[in-house]
Amino acid sequence: MNVQKIFIVVGAILIIVGLLWPWLVKIPLFRLPGDIVIEKPNFKFYFPIVSMIIISLIISFILWLFKKL
């Protein structure tokens, strides 16, 4: 796959995510058990470990499918 096709696919994905954003924020993806949240007065630290692992698995699966085609 050449670079132009990759940019087109990434751009299309970004447009789709942008259009679906109002519904995507309602999915509790970044509030899963295992995500680290530290809240103190005037400070909030959030590290979504489990959410990033799930996203990584999904992206890896999608790229594996593209490679097979």
DSSP file (Angstrom, degrees, kcal/mol; ACC not computed):
  #  RESIDUE AA STRUCTURE BP1 BP2  ACC     N-H-->O    O-->H-N    N-H-->O    O-->H-N    TCO  KAPPA ALPHA  PHI   PSI    X-CA   Y-CA   Z-CA
    1    1 A M              0   0    0      0, 0.0     2,-0.1     0, 0.0     0, 0.0   0.000 360.0 360.0 360.0 130.1    0.0    0.0    0.0
    2    2 A N     >  -     0   0    0      1,-0.1     4,-1.6     4,-0.0     3,-0.3  -0.348 360.0-103.6 -87.0 171.2    1.5    3.3   -1.0
    3    3 A V  H  > S+     0   0    0      1,-0.2     4,-2.3     2,-0.2     5,-0.2   0.832 115.8  58.1 -64.1 -36.9    1.7    6.5    1.2
    4    4 A Q  H  > S+     0   0    0      1,-0.2     4,-2.1     2,-0.2    -1,-0.2   0.913 106.7  48.1 -62.5 -42.6   -1.2    8.3   -0.6
    5    5 A K  H  > S+     0   0    0     -3,-0.3     4,-2.5     1,-0.2    -1,-0.2   0.883 109.8  53.0 -65.8 -37.5   -3.7    5.5    0.1
    6    6 A I  H  X S+     0   0    0     -4,-1.6     4,-2.7     2,-0.2     5,-0.2   0.923 109.6  48.3 -63.4 -43.9   -2.6    5.4    3.7
    7    7 A F  H  X S+     0   0    0     -4,-2.3     4,-2.5     1,-0.2    -2,-0.2   0.890 111.5  50.4 -63.5 -38.9   -3.2    9.2    4.1
    8    8 A I  H  X S+     0   0    0     -4,-2.1     4,-2.4     2,-0.2    -2,-0.2   0.922 112.5  46.3 -65.0 -43.5   -6.6    8.9    2.4
    9    9 A V  H  X S+     0   0    0     -4,-2.5     4,-2.4     2,-0.2    -2,-0.2   0.928 113.8  47.9 -65.7 -44.9   -7.7    6.0    4.7
   10   10 A V  H  X S+     0   0    0     -4,-2.7     4,-2.3     1,-0.2    -2,-0.2   0.912 112.8  49.5 -62.6 -42.1   -6.4    7.9    7.8
   11   11 A G  H  X S+     0   0    0     -4,-2.5     4,-2.2    -5,-0.2    -1,-0.2   0.904 110.6  49.6 -62.8 -41.9   -8.2   11.1    6.7
   12   12 A A  H  X S+     0   0    0     -4,-2.4     4,-2.4     2,-0.2    -2,-0.2   0.900 110.7  50.3 -64.3 -40.2  -11.4    9.2    6.1
   13   13 A I  H  X S+     0   0    0     -4,-2.4     4,-2.7     2,-0.2    -2,-0.2   0.914 110.1  50.1 -64.0 -42.3  -11.2    7.6    9.5
   14   14 A L  H  X S+     0   0    0     -4,-2.3     4,-2.3     2,-0.2    -2,-0.2   0.889 110.7  49.6 -64.1 -39.0  -10.7   11.0   11.1
   15   15 A I  H  X S+     0   0    0     -4,-2.2     4,-2.2     2,-0.2    -2,-0.2   0.924 112.2  47.8 -64.6 -44.0  -13.7   12.4    9.3
   16   16 A I  H  X S+     0   0    0     -4,-2.4     4,-2.1     2,-0.2    -2,-0.2   0.919 112.8  48.2 -63.4 -44.0  -15.9    9.5   10.4
   17   17 A V  H  X S+     0   0    0     -4,-2.7     4,-0.7     1,-0.2    -1,-0.2   0.905 111.1  51.7 -63.0 -40.6  -14.7    9.8   14.0
   18   18 A G  H  < S+     0   0    0     -4,-2.3     3,-0.5     1,-0.2    -2,-0.2   0.889 111.5  46.2 -63.2 -39.8  -15.4   13.5   13.9
   19   19 A L  H  < S+     0   0    0     -4,-2.2    -1,-0.2     1,-0.2    -2,-0.2   0.842 117.5  43.1 -71.5 -32.8  -18.9   13.0   12.6
   20   20 A L  H >X S+     0   0    0     -4,-2.1     4,-2.2     1,-0.2     3,-1.3   0.431  83.3 106.1 -90.8   0.6  -19.6   10.3   15.2
   21   21 A W  H 3X S+     0   0    0     -4,-0.7     4,-2.1    -3,-0.5     5,-0.2   0.846  70.6  59.6 -54.1 -42.4  -18.0   12.1   18.1
   22   22 A P  H 34 S+     0   0    0      0, 0.0    -1,-0.3     0, 0.0     4,-0.2   0.851 115.8  36.0 -57.4 -31.2  -21.3   13.1   19.9
   23   23 A W  H X4 S+     0   0    0     -3,-1.3     3,-0.7     2,-0.1     4,-0.4   0.785 111.9  59.5 -89.5 -30.0  -22.2    9.4   20.2
   24   24 A L  H >< S+     0   0    0     -4,-2.2     3,-1.2     1,-0.2     5,-0.3   0.831  97.0  60.2 -68.6 -31.7  -18.6    8.1   20.8
   25   25 A V  T 3< S+     0   0    0     -4,-2.1    -1,-0.2     1,-0.2    -2,-0.1   0.719  97.0  61.9 -70.3 -18.0  -18.1   10.2   23.9
   26   26 A K  T <  S+     0   0    0     -3,-0.7    -1,-0.2    -4,-0.2    -2,-0.2   0.650  82.0  94.9 -80.3 -14.7  -21.1    8.4   25.5
   27   27 A I  S <  S-     0   0    0     -3,-1.2     2,-1.9    -4,-0.4     3,-0.5  -0.638  80.9-133.0 -75.9 129.4  -19.3    5.1   25.3
   28   28 A P    >   +     0   0    0      0, 0.0     3,-1.1     0, 0.0    -1,-0.1  -0.127  62.8 131.5 -78.6  46.6  -17.5    4.5   28.6
   29   29 A L  G >  S+     0   0    0     -2,-1.9     3,-0.5    -5,-0.3    25,-0.1   0.907  71.6  42.0 -66.8 -43.2  -14.3    3.5   26.9
   30   30 A F  G 3  S+     0   0    0     -3,-0.5    -1,-0.3     1,-0.2    19,-0.1   0.085 106.5  65.0 -96.1  25.9  -11.9    5.7   28.9
   31   31 A R  G <  S+     0   0    0     -3,-1.1    -1,-0.2    17,-0.1    -2,-0.1  -0.176  72.3 136.9-132.5  39.9  -13.6    4.9   32.2
   32   32 A L    X   -     0   0    0     -3,-0.5     3,-1.9     1,-0.1     2,-0.2  -0.491  65.8 -91.5 -86.8 155.8  -12.9    1.2   32.4
   33   33 A P  T 3  S+     0   0    0      0, 0.0    -1,-0.1     0, 0.0     3,-0.1  -0.482 115.9  38.9 -62.5 134.9  -11.7   -0.7   35.5
   34   34 A G  T 3  S+     0   0    0      1,-0.5     2,-0.3    -2,-0.2    15,-0.3   0.133  83.1 121.0 106.1 -18.6   -7.9   -0.7   35.5
   35   35 A D    <   -     0   0    0     -3,-1.9     2,-0.5    14,-0.2    -1,-0.5  -0.631  65.8-124.3 -75.4 136.0   -7.6    2.9   34.2
   36   36 A I  E     +A   47   0A   0     11,-2.6    11,-3.1    -2,-0.3     2,-0.4  -0.715  33.2 175.0 -90.1 125.5   -5.7    5.0   36.7
   37   37 A V  E     -A   46   0A   0     -2,-0.5     2,-0.5     9,-0.2     9,-0.2  -0.990   7.5-177.4-130.6 123.2   -7.3    8.1   38.0
   38   38 A I  E     -A   45   0A   0      7,-3.0     7,-3.0    -2,-0.4     2,-0.5  -0.975   8.2-174.2-120.9 116.6   -5.8   10.3   40.7
   39   39 A E  E     +A   44   0A   0     -2,-0.5     5,-0.2     5,-0.2    -2,-0.0  -0.950  13.5 154.2-116.8 126.9   -7.9   13.3   41.8
   40   40 A K  E >   -A   43   0A   0      3,-2.9     3,-2.2    -2,-0.5     2,-0.1  -0.885  57.8 -65.9-135.6 167.1   -6.7   15.9   44.3
   41   41 A P  T 3  S-     0   0    0      0, 0.0     3,-0.1     0, 0.0    -2,-0.0  -0.380 122.6  -2.3 -58.0 129.3   -7.7   19.6   44.7
   42   42 A N  T 3  S+     0   0    0     -2,-0.1     2,-0.3     1,-0.1    -3,-0.0   0.663 124.7  83.4  62.7  19.7   -6.7   21.5   41.6
   43   43 A F  E <   +A   40   0A   0     -3,-2.2    -3,-2.9     2,-0.0     2,-0.4  -0.967  46.4 175.0-153.6 133.7   -5.1   18.4   40.1
   44   44 A K  E     -A   39   0A   0     -2,-0.3     2,-0.5    -5,-0.2    -5,-0.2  -0.961   7.3-170.9-140.7 123.2   -6.4   15.4   38.1
   45   45 A F  E     -A   38   0A   0     -7,-3.0    -7,-3.0    -2,-0.4     2,-0.4  -0.955   7.0-177.9-114.8 129.4   -4.2   12.7   36.6
   46   46 A Y  E     +A   37   0A   0     -2,-0.5    -9,-0.2    -9,-0.2    -2,-0.0  -0.988  10.0 174.7-133.0 123.7   -5.7   10.2   34.3
   47   47 A F  E     -A   36   0A   0    -11,-3.1   -11,-2.6    -2,-0.4     2,-1.8  -0.894  16.4-157.9-130.5 101.2   -3.8    7.3   32.7
   48   48 A P     >  +     0   0    0      0, 0.0     4,-2.1     0, 0.0     5,-0.2  -0.488  28.0 157.6 -83.3  74.6   -6.1    4.9   30.6
   49   49 A I  H  > S+     0   0    0     -2,-1.8     4,-1.9   -15,-0.3   -14,-0.2   0.961  74.1  40.9 -63.1 -54.5   -4.0    1.8   30.6
   50   50 A V  H  > S+     0   0    0     -3,-0.2     4,-2.2     1,-0.2    -1,-0.2   0.895 114.6  52.7 -64.9 -40.9   -6.8   -0.8   30.0
   51   51 A S  H  > S+     0   0    0      1,-0.2     4,-2.4     2,-0.2    -1,-0.2   0.904 109.4  49.2 -61.8 -41.0   -8.6    1.5   27.4
   52   52 A M  H  X S+     0   0    0     -4,-2.1     4,-2.4     2,-0.2    -1,-0.2   0.851 108.8  52.9 -68.5 -33.7   -5.3    1.9   25.5
   53   53 A I  H  X S+     0   0    0     -4,-1.9     4,-2.3     2,-0.2    -1,-0.2   0.922 110.8  47.3 -65.1 -42.8   -4.7   -1.9   25.5
   54   54 A I  H  X S+     0   0    0     -4,-2.2     4,-2.2     2,-0.2    -2,-0.2   0.926 113.1  48.0 -64.5 -44.5   -8.2   -2.4   24.0
   55   55 A I  H  X S+     0   0    0     -4,-2.4     4,-2.7     1,-0.2     5,-0.2   0.902 110.7  52.2 -62.7 -40.5   -7.7    0.3   21.4
   56   56 A S  H  X S+     0   0    0     -4,-2.4     4,-2.6     1,-0.2    -1,-0.2   0.908 109.3  49.3 -62.3 -42.5   -4.4   -1.2   20.5
   57   57 A L  H  X S+     0   0    0     -4,-2.3     4,-2.2     2,-0.2    -1,-0.2   0.909 112.1  48.3 -62.8 -41.9   -5.9   -4.7   20.0
   58   58 A I  H  X S+     0   0    0     -4,-2.2     4,-2.4     2,-0.2    -2,-0.2   0.933 113.6  46.2 -64.9 -46.0   -8.7   -3.3   17.8
   59   59 A I  H  X S+     0   0    0     -4,-2.7     4,-2.7     1,-0.2     5,-0.2   0.902 111.9  51.8 -64.8 -40.3   -6.2   -1.3   15.6
   60   60 A S  H  X S+     0   0    0     -4,-2.6     4,-2.1    -5,-0.2    -1,-0.2   0.903 110.5  48.7 -61.9 -40.6   -3.9   -4.4   15.4
   61   61 A F  H  X S+     0   0    0     -4,-2.2     4,-2.2     2,-0.2    -2,-0.2   0.910 111.4  49.2 -65.4 -42.4   -6.8   -6.5   14.3
   62   62 A I  H  X S+     0   0    0     -4,-2.4     4,-2.3     2,-0.2    -2,-0.2   0.925 112.5  47.4 -63.9 -44.2   -7.9   -3.9   11.7
   63   63 A L  H  X S+     0   0    0     -4,-2.7     4,-2.1     1,-0.2    -1,-0.2   0.867 109.7  53.7 -65.7 -35.2   -4.4   -3.7   10.3
   64   64 A W  H  X S+     0   0    0     -4,-2.1     4,-1.9    -5,-0.2    -1,-0.2   0.904 108.6  50.0 -63.2 -41.4   -4.1   -7.5   10.2
   65   65 A L  H  X S+     0   0    0     -4,-2.2     4,-1.6     1,-0.2    -2,-0.2   0.918 110.0  50.0 -63.0 -43.2   -7.3   -7.6    8.2
   66   66 A F  H  < S+     0   0    0     -4,-2.3    -1,-0.2     1,-0.2    -2,-0.2   0.879 109.6  51.8 -62.3 -37.2   -6.0   -5.0    5.7
   67   67 A K  H  < S+     0   0    0     -4,-2.1    -1,-0.2     1,-0.2    -2,-0.2   0.872 107.4  52.4 -67.6 -36.5   -2.8   -7.0    5.4
   68   68 A K  H  <        0   0    0     -4,-1.9    -1,-0.2     1,-0.3    -2,-0.2   0.822 360.0 360.0 -68.2 -31.1   -4.8  -10.1    4.5
   69   69 A L     <        0   0    0     -4,-1.6    -1,-0.3    -5,-0.1    -2,-0.2   0.471 360.0 360.0 -82.5 360.0   -6.7   -8.3    1.8
